[in-house]
Every structure is written in C-alpha cells, then in structure tokens.
C-alpha cells in the first residue's frame, strides 16, 4: 500500500506533546500504587516489582517487534482490496524500529508515547491477577500483549488501519476516533485482565462452598487514593499527547482536554461515592477510587471532542457503571478482580468510546491523522456512533478472544498461577523471599507491651 504523507507538527504542538508525554509515567505510577493498595499486604512488594518488570518487558518487546506491526501514519503497511477500496490491516515496518526517522517530530514522538502506552496497558491485567499471578508468567503474558495484541489493534485505530478508514471507505463519520486510548489502552488492557482473571481463577477463600463471595479488602487505601491523584496528572498528559498526535488537535484544545479529563474523573468519583453511600450507609473508599479512575478512562476517547457538560455526563455514567459492574462480575460471573481493573478499564473504556459517538462533535476542520482524512465541520458526524460501535464490536469479537487464546496457550506450557502454598505464604515471601512490611512479623504483642 502506498504510504500517506506524515502530517507535520508545528513547534508549539511538538513542544506541548513532549511535555504531555513526560507526564504519562505518573499514570503508570498511579496504577501501580492502586493495584498494590487494593491487594493483600503480604503481596505488596511483589505487586510493585511486577509493575516495574512488566513495564520493562513491554518496552523492550514493543521496540523489537510491536512497533513493526503497529507502525505510524505515513509508514508502509499491508492492505487488502475489498469492493475496490484498500483496507489497511497491519504495518510493514522493519524490526527494532529501524524504519523510523528519529529526527522527525511526529514519528519519533509516536514511538515514545507508544512505549509508555503499552507499558500502561500491561499494568492493567496485574490488578486482576493480584495475589496469585506468578511474576514470570506476568512477564511472559506482557510479551504477548506488547508484541501481538496491542500493536495489531493500535494499528487499526492510530496508524491508518481499517477502523480509522471507516469514514473514508464507508462514510461512517470520521472513522473510528480515539484521542487518548480509551480503546487501544484501556479497553484492550481491561479485556486482557478479564482473560487473566478467567484463566487464574479466584483467590483461595474468595468464594464459599455455596458460591457466595467473601470480602477481601485492600490493605492500604491511602496508597490507592494517592495513586488516583498521580493518575489524574498522567491522564491529562496521555489525553493531550494522544489528541495532538492522533487526531491533529490544535494546541488551543489542550485546555479543554484537561478540563474534560478533570470533570469526568470528578463526576465519576462523586457518583461512586453517592451510590455506595446510599446502598451501604457509608461511602466506600476503594469503589470511589475505582470510580475516579473509571472517569479518567471514560474521558480518554472523547476528551478533545466534547464540551464540559457532556464530559460530566460521561463521568457520572462511568462512575455508576464501575460501581455496579464490580459487584456484578464478582457475584454473578465469579470473576475475582482484586483491583476492579475489568470494570474500571474495560467497562468504562467501552462506555467512553461509545460516548464519543453520542456526544462528540467536530466544530472545526479536523484532520483524522490515523486515516489521512480532512473532515469539515459537521460532515459525517451522524454516522460517528456506528463507527464507534464497530470498534467496540472489534474489541469484543477479536481482541478478547485473541488475548484469552494467547494466555490460554501460555498457561498450558507455563502455568500462570502460583501453588496454594504461594497464596498462603503471600507472594512476597514465596517469590521474593522477603515481605514489604517485615514489622508485621516481628512486632508481636509481647514486643509492643511495656
């Protein structure tokens, strides 16, 4: 397929993009702290080390293999012709990023953002597999995600793939649009988390013989809430950089993007707090934190294309969805997800993608960088919801089976769950040989008495 020209970035856009990208690691740190705080204390060090390891594995594998499959707008790609129109399905870049012009603004910035984005995506399944997922298995699963699942779908959305071409080829709005990664990062990571939770099974003691779930509260809500604050800053960076690189957003839109991100998170947290207050008599800290992150997730796809009031609505709905989804998955599907990653990232991410079709508008000429398409105000907006729906169907019909199949095969050759003894001792002692809080073992009642 003949490559399309790479859109140029102004110096202002490039500088803003670099600034936003440098904020993204705070989102990774926030998720790390949240996953750790929502797990057991005897697995805290393991959780933090696993975060560091999967980020490292994701970065290395993505640079070696993943970027070759994903590519970027304007790069070479393979396409098939259907109905006289080319459908771009995978990039044709050389391995080790040898085909990228590291001196050019757009391509090199896309590579940097994607290295961080795939690391953030790999963080999401860790929360669902907490307290029972072997460190080596988590790293192997991350290699599959960074080398296969993520780059293929990200190419379809962000690098001129067939989902982005839905507007050009079928007249469905502006094609599938996702500014900040609500589908490519959040929903994909959440569906991978669902696959991991299914394969690992619930933690021992989570369900009674009658199938009723027992509450296993997180050991440190302070870590969780602090992680939420860090995640907000990182998400503003993620949404801002993605909007500039993948939708051609003007630098003037960055204020609106930050406002919408903050409003979505705030309204989602308030919705979760209100719902738990009404249902349980007191607001639940962990569910409120999950609502906050769920609002950030829901804001990602539409952050540059909605006004503040729709952003509040998107957040309110996502907070309610996350709150009820956590309970529904645990009670009715017997899915043990200690951090609520499936609800926070998959459910809220899918809602955010659909919300762009409902509330999004394009008030000025917008370059859909991923499709090489210049759209004029209002042109094709009526079909946008259908383009977004096709993207969601692809996530559920292709990404979820692919993620589950890859991890199922991995589990046949390399069992991913620790033995029962590992759960009894805790992941810290069993896999690392030392705990995160050794004073819990040494400060006995005799020691503390005077």
C-alpha positions, -999 to 999 in steps of 0.1 A, spaced: 0 0 0 13 34 -9 21 54 23 2 85 30 22 117 39 30 122 76 13 152 89 37 179 101 37 192 137 43 229 145 70 237 170 43 246 195 24 213 191 57 193 193 68 211 225 33 206 241 34 169 230 68 163 246 55 179 278 24 158 279 43 126 272 66 133 301 35 133 323 24 98 313 47 79 337 26 94 365 -4 75 353 17 43 354 28 51 389 -7 58 400 -20 24 387 10 7 404 1 22 438 -36 15 433 -30 -22 424 -7 -26 454 -31 -9 479 -61 -29 467 -42 -62 472 -31 -81 503 -2 -67 524 17 -99 520 19 -94 482 27 -56 482 64 -58 473 56 -84 446 29 -62 431 53 -32 428 81 -53 414 58 -69 389 48 -34 378 84 -25 371 91 -58 353 61 -57 330 68 -21 321 104 -31 312 93 -62 292 66 -42 274 91 -15 263 117 -40 251 93 -63 232 74 -34 217 106 -18 203 118 -51 189 86 -65 175 55 -45 184 62 -12 166 69 -32 134 32 -44 134 17 -11 145 37 14 126 26 50 123 6 72 99 25 76 67 46 44 71 44 13 49 16 -11 55 -1 -42 41 -37 -38 28 -63 -59 11 -87 -46 -15 -124 -52 -9 -150 -36 -31 -124 -16 -49 -111 1 -17 -79 -7 3 -83 -19 38 -51 -14 58 -47 -43 83 -10 -43 95 21 -22 93 52 -33 73 79 -17 94 113 -34 100 121 -48 135 140 -27 161 123 5 148 149 7 120 124 24 97 116 54 119 131 88 113 142 96 148 149 132 138 113 139 127 88 152 152 57 130 145 72 96 141 96 98 170 70 113 193 46 85 184 72 59 192 79 75 226 43 78 235 36 42 224 64 28 245 48 44 276 13 35 264 20 -2 260 35 -2 295 4 14 309 -17 -12 291 4 -40 306 -2 -26 341 -40 -32 339 -40 -70 340 -17 -70 371 -46 -57 392 -69 -85 381 -43 -112 388 -31 -98 421 -22 -122 450 -19 -152 427 -2 -144 394 34 -156 391 60 -129 382 75 -149 353 40 -156 339 31 -119 341 62 -110 322 55 -137 295 19 -125 292 31 -89 288 54 -100 260 24 -114 241 4 -82 247 32 -59 236 43 -80 207 9 -91 192 -24 -79 207 -16 -42 214 2 -33 181 -23 -50 159 -53 -32 173 -34 1 178 -25 0 141 -62 -3 131 -70 27 152 -40 50 152 -18 41 122 -42 43 92 -58 9 98 -92 -2 86 -111 11 117 -97 46 111 -107 42 74 -143 36 81 -151 72 73 -131 72 41 -143 39 28 -178 36 42 -187 72 51 -191 64 88 -185 97 104 -148 105 106 -139 68 110 -132 53 144 -118 80 166 -100 76 199 -79 105 210 -64 93 242 -65 55 241 -99 46 256 -100 15 233 -63 8 224 -50 12 260 -79 10 285 -105 -14 269 -78 -36 255 -60 -38 288 -93 -44 307 -103 -73 283 -68 -88 288 -74 -85 325 -107 -104 321 -88 -131 303 -62 -134 331 -89 -135 358 -107 -163 340 -75 -184 335 -62 -179 370 -95 -184 388 -105 -167 421 -82 -164 451 -85 -192 476 -111 -183 502 -128 -158 480 -159 -180 474 -177 -202 499 -189 -237 490 -223 -221 481 -206 -198 457 -210 -166 477 -181 -142 475 -163 -131 507 -149 -95 511 -111 -93 509 -105 -56 514 -74 -39 501 -46 -35 527 -38 2 521 -65 27 509 -40 56 513 -19 42 486 -49 38 464 -61 73 469 -27 88 463 -24 67 432 -56 84 420 -41 118 423 -10 108 403 -32 91 377 -51 124 371 -19 142 361 -7 113 340 -41 110 322 -40 147 313 -7 140 296 -19 109 279 -51 125 266 -33 157 255 -5 139 237 -28 114 220 -52 142 208 -23 161 192 -6 131 176 -36 110 165 -64 135 158 -44 165 149 -58 186 177 -48 222 177 -26 233 207 -56 255 217 -76 224 226 -53 213 254 -71 234 280 -104 218 270 -88 184 271 -75 190 307 -109 204 318 -128 174 304 -104 149 319 -107 165 354 -145 168 351 -150 132 340 -129 119 369 -146 142 395 -182 134 385 -174 97 383 -159 97 418 -189 116 432 -213 92 415 -195 62 430 -194 78 465 -231 87 463 -241 52 452 -221 34 479 -234 59 505 -270 52 495 -265 14 493 -242 7 522 -248 36 545 -213 50 541 -192 58 511 -167 31 501 -131 43 496 -120 17 471 -151 19 449 -149 57 450 -112 54 439 -123 30 412 -149 54 401 -123 82 398 -100 61 376 -130 49 356 -139 85 349 -104 91 337 -107 61 314 -140 72 300 -127 106 292 -99 93 270 -116 87 237 -137 119 236 -115 143 256 -109 167 226 -144 164 210 -169 171 238 -179 201 259 -176 202 297 -213 193 303 -211 161 283 -178 153 300 -196 155 333 -223 132 320 -197 107 307 -181 107 341 -214 102 360 -223 72 339 -189 57 341 -189 60 379 -222 42 381 -212 16 356 -179 8 375 -197 6 409 -223 -19 397 -200 -38 374 -176 -47 402 -204 -63 421 -220 -79 391 -187 -96 379 -179 -108 414 -214 -121 423 -228 -134 390 -198 -144 370 -175 -154 399 -147 -132 385 -123 -123 412 -107 -90 403 -90 -75 434 -84 -41 418 -116 -38 398 -94 -35 366 -120 -51 344 -148 -27 354 -125 3 355 -107 -2 322 -129 -25 300 -164 -13 310 -156 24 314 -133 23 284 -160 9 262 -185 34 275 -161 62 267 -156 50 232 -194 49 226 -199 82 243 -178 99 216 -204 87 191 -232 101 212 -217 134 224 -188 141 202 -188 170 177 -162 184 154 -166 222 154 -136 230 132 -119 212 104 -103 181 120 -75 160 105 -81 124 114 -44 117 114 -50 79 116 -69 79 84 -52 107 65 -87 123 62 -95 160 65 -131 165 76 -151 197 76 -174 208 104 -204 185 108 -195 164 78 -205 128 85 -210 133 122 -243 114 121 -225 82 113 -199 85 140 -218 64 166 -218 35 141 -180 38 135 -175 37 173 -198 7 176 -178 -12 150 -147 -5 171 -164 -19 202 -175 -50 183 -139 -55 172 -127 -53 208 -152 -79 220 -151 -101 189 -114 -101 181 -93 -86 209 -109 -105 238 -107 -140 221 -71 -132 209 -60 -122 244 -77 -152 260 -63 -176 234 -27 -164 237 -28 -166 275 -46 -200 275 -18 -214 253 8 -198 276 -9 -214 306 -6 -248 290 32 -245 287 39 -223 317 13 -224 345 5 -188 354 -9 -193 389 12 -199 420 6 -231 440 -16 -230 471 15 -226 493 24 -194 475 -10 -179 483 -8 -190 519 26 -175 524 20 -145 503 36 -136 470 63 -116 487 78 -145 507 71 -172 481 85 -155 451 108 -128 465 119 -142 498 110 -110 518 80 -90 526 71 -54 521 62 -49 557 86 -71 578 75 -54 611 42 -72 607 61 -103 615 83 -91 643 61 -67 662 42 -92 684 21 -85 714 50 -92 737 72 -68 717 47 -39 719 39 -43 756 59 -22 781 
